[in-house]
Amino acid sequence: MAVVIKTDGKISGQVALKGHGNSVAQMLGSASGEVAVLMGKDEISNILLEFLGLDGGEIIKCLVRGDRHVPLR
């Protein structure tokens, strides 16, 4: 099954993480900090929205019923 994610609008982000390790996996695994994603009044893919929120149940529902666009306010 192929998943196509379409979003209309500009997405901006900012990441501030601190971590340690000898590989990227170790650094991300030990990382703490903040991640921010910003978007104006446009539309975003529902499945992308659920991935950003790390909501596993909603991601599965999106994969089963198909993706929809969610208007942003």
Helices and strands as residue ranges (DSSP letters): E 11-18, H 24-29, E 32-39, E 43-45, H 46-53, H 56-65, E 69-71
